[in-house]
Amino acid sequence: MKTVLITGANRGLGLGMVKYLIKEKRTEKIFATCRNASEELTKLSDEHKNLHVLHLDVKKIDSFADFSTKVSKLLINDGLNLLVNNAGVTTKFTKLNLVKEEQLMENFMVNTVAPIMLTKTLLPLLKQAADVNSDKPIGVHRAAIVNISSVLGSISQNDQGGFYPYRCSKAALNAATKSMSLDLKKDQILVTCVHPGWVRTDMGGKNAPLDIDTSINGIFNTLCKLGEADSGKFLEYNGNELPW
């Protein structure tokens, strides 16, 4: 993957992905987006010239066009090999009698609307990468979109209820992923949604069983093995397919 863009990269899984790509030393340009860069991310960008930290508030859809122009100038003629829609929010366990409209709206905005609209805006750069790398098979080394989802978005595996804002927004993101995979098949762009596991992050909490490195290593090992037949699937970090 010559060029990768990761949203929500200031901490947690997003920062873990950035650190993984830097360590592997096989990515020429890494675009890490966030609202406010953490000290660790800023330090990494000072030490590694292939890491570009860009400001992006995914709730500000009107800023996406200018953002895309900025990324395009940095890419020059390479195109974007991999877009990882990682930025997300969640609410704590929410029972029906306690759920609030603003929780639903924020979760849908960040977890569903923003990934769809950002993908739409960056699509010309993904198509460019697919064309530039036409000698490569369909996958992340050519052009791909990865939507970071959650098992809580699985309707089949919902046996606890609650979590209305988060469950609904991730189920909707899964539906969007499937549609993207069909719409972009002709463009040779792979699209998949990935559950990173229950990870010890600020969002996952301290009781989560997985550490960030285990999740990230699993995600990238899985992504590098994906081919055309995997587009439109809902996968766990270790490659297992999840039910919708």
C-alpha positions in Angstrom: 0.0 0.0 0.0 1.8 3.1 -1.2 -0.8 5.6 0.1 -3.2 5.2 3.1 -5.6 7.6 4.7 -6.9 6.9 8.2 -9.6 9.0 9.9 -9.7 9.4 13.7 -6.0 8.8 14.0 -5.1 10.8 17.1 -5.6 7.9 19.5 -6.8 4.3 19.9 -7.1 2.2 16.9 -6.4 5.0 14.4 -3.1 5.8 16.1 -2.3 2.1 16.3 -2.8 1.8 12.5 -0.5 4.7 11.9 2.2 3.2 14.1 1.9 -0.1 12.4 2.3 1.4 8.9 5.4 3.3 10.1 6.9 0.2 11.6 6.3 -1.8 8.5 8.1 0.8 6.3 6.2 -0.1 3.2 3.8 2.9 2.9 5.1 5.9 1.0 2.5 8.4 2.2 0.3 8.1 5.4 -2.5 10.6 5.9 -3.6 10.7 9.5 -6.7 12.8 10.1 -8.1 14.1 13.4 -9.8 17.1 15.0 -6.9 17.7 17.4 -3.6 16.0 17.0 -2.4 14.2 20.1 1.2 14.8 21.4 2.2 11.3 20.3 0.8 11.7 16.7 2.5 15.1 16.4 5.8 13.6 17.6 5.5 10.8 15.0 4.9 13.2 12.2 8.1 15.2 13.2 10.1 11.9 13.1 8.6 10.4 9.9 8.3 12.6 6.8 6.0 10.2 5.1 3.3 10.9 7.8 1.0 13.8 7.0 -1.2 14.9 9.9 -4.3 16.7 8.5 -7.1 18.4 10.4 -10.5 16.9 9.7 -13.7 17.2 11.7 -15.9 14.4 10.1 -19.0 16.2 11.2 -18.2 19.2 9.0 -19.2 17.7 5.6 -18.8 21.1 4.0 -15.0 20.9 4.6 -14.6 17.6 2.7 -14.1 19.2 -0.7 -11.2 21.4 0.4 -9.8 18.5 2.4 -9.8 16.3 -0.7 -8.0 19.0 -2.7 -5.3 19.1 -0.1 -4.8 15.3 -0.1 -4.8 15.3 -3.9 -1.9 17.8 -4.0 0.1 15.7 -1.6 -0.6 12.5 -3.5 0.4 14.1 -6.8 -0.4 11.4 -9.3 -0.4 8.3 -7.1 -4.1 8.2 -6.2 -5.2 6.7 -2.8 -4.7 3.0 -2.3 -6.6 2.6 1.0 -9.2 4.7 2.8 -9.8 3.6 6.4 -13.0 5.1 7.8 -12.1 4.7 11.4 -13.4 7.8 13.2 -16.3 6.9 15.4 -18.3 7.7 18.5 -20.3 5.6 20.9 -22.7 6.0 23.8 -22.8 3.8 26.9 -25.4 1.0 27.1 -28.6 2.8 26.3 -32.0 1.3 27.3 -35.1 2.3 25.2 -36.6 4.4 28.0 -33.3 6.4 28.3 -32.2 6.9 24.7 -32.0 10.5 23.5 -32.5 12.0 20.1 -29.1 13.8 20.2 -27.3 10.5 20.9 -28.9 8.9 17.9 -28.2 11.9 15.7 -24.5 12.2 16.7 -23.9 8.5 16.3 -25.5 8.4 12.8 -23.6 11.6 11.8 -20.2 10.4 12.8 -20.5 6.6 12.2 -22.7 6.5 9.1 -23.1 9.8 7.3 -19.5 11.0 7.5 -17.9 7.7 6.1 -20.4 7.7 3.2 -19.8 11.4 2.4 -16.0 11.3 2.8 -15.8 8.2 0.6 -17.9 10.0 -2.0 -15.6 13.0 -1.9 -12.4 10.9 -2.1 -13.7 8.5 -4.7 -11.8 10.2 -7.6 -8.5 9.5 -5.8 -9.4 5.9 -5.2 -10.3 5.5 -8.8 -7.0 7.0 -9.8 -5.2 4.5 -7.7 -7.2 1.6 -9.2 -6.1 2.8 -12.6 -2.5 3.5 -11.8 -2.2 0.0 -10.2 -4.2 -1.8 -12.8 -1.5 -4.5 -13.0 -2.3 -5.5 -9.4 -5.2 -7.7 -8.4 -8.2 -6.2 -6.7 -7.4 -5.5 -3.0 -5.7 -3.0 -0.7 -2.6 -2.8 -2.9 -4.7 -1.5 -5.7 -7.6 0.5 -4.2 -9.8 -0.3 -1.2 -12.2 1.2 1.3 -12.3 -0.2 4.8 -15.1 0.8 7.1 -14.4 0.1 10.8 -17.6 -1.3 12.1 -18.6 -3.4 15.1 -20.1 -6.7 16.0 -22.7 -4.6 17.8 -23.9 -3.7 14.3 -24.8 -7.3 13.6 -28.5 -7.8 13.8 -28.2 -11.6 13.9 -25.9 -11.5 16.9 -27.9 -8.9 18.9 -29.0 -10.9 22.0 -28.7 -8.1 24.6 -30.7 -5.2 23.2 -29.8 -1.6 24.1 -27.0 0.4 22.6 -29.5 2.0 20.2 -27.4 4.8 18.8 -24.3 2.7 18.3 -25.9 -0.5 17.1 -28.2 1.3 14.6 -25.4 3.5 13.2 -23.0 0.6 12.7 -25.8 -1.6 11.1 -26.4 1.3 8.7 -22.6 1.5 8.0 -22.6 -2.2 7.2 -25.5 -1.6 4.7 -23.6 1.3 3.1 -20.5 -1.0 2.8 -22.5 -3.6 0.9 -23.9 -1.0 -1.4 -20.4 0.6 -2.0 -19.0 -2.9 -2.9 -21.7 -3.3 -5.6 -21.5 0.3 -6.9 -17.7 0.3 -7.1 -17.2 -3.2 -8.5 -16.9 -1.9 -12.0 -14.1 0.5 -10.8 -12.1 -2.5 -9.4 -12.3 -1.0 -5.8 -12.6 -3.4 -2.9 -14.9 -2.4 -0.1 -15.3 -4.2 3.3 -16.3 -3.5 6.9 -14.2 -4.8 9.7 -15.0 -5.4 13.4 -11.7 -4.7 15.2 -12.6 -6.8 18.2 -13.4 -5.5 21.7 -10.2 -3.5 22.2 -8.7 -1.7 25.3 -9.0 1.9 24.1 -10.8 5.0 25.4 -13.9 3.8 23.6 -13.6 0.1 24.3 -12.7 0.5 28.0 -10.2 -1.1 30.3 -12.1 -4.4 30.6 -11.8 -5.2 26.9 -9.9 -8.5 26.2 -7.8 -7.3 23.2 -4.8 -5.0 23.2 -4.4 -2.5 20.3 -1.4 -4.3 18.7 -3.2 -7.6 18.5 -6.2 -6.0 16.8 -4.2 -3.9 14.4 -1.9 -6.7 13.4 -4.9 -8.9 12.8 -6.7 -6.3 10.7 -3.7 -5.6 8.4 -2.9 -9.3 8.0 -6.6 -9.9 7.1 -6.7 -6.9 4.7 -3.6 -8.0 2.8 -5.2 -11.3 2.0 -8.5 -10.0 0.6 -9.4 -10.3 -3.0 -12.3 -9.6 -5.3 -14.5 -12.3 -3.7 -14.2 -10.6 -0.3 -15.6 -7.3 -1.4 -18.8 -6.5 0.5 -18.1 -8.8 3.4 -18.4 -8.1 7.1 -15.2 -9.4 8.7 -13.7 -9.8 12.2 -10.1 -8.5 12.7 -8.8 -12.1 12.4 -10.5 -12.7 9.1 -13.6 -14.6 10.3 -16.8 -13.6 8.5 -19.5 -12.2 10.7 -23.3 -12.5 10.1 -25.2 -9.4 9.2 
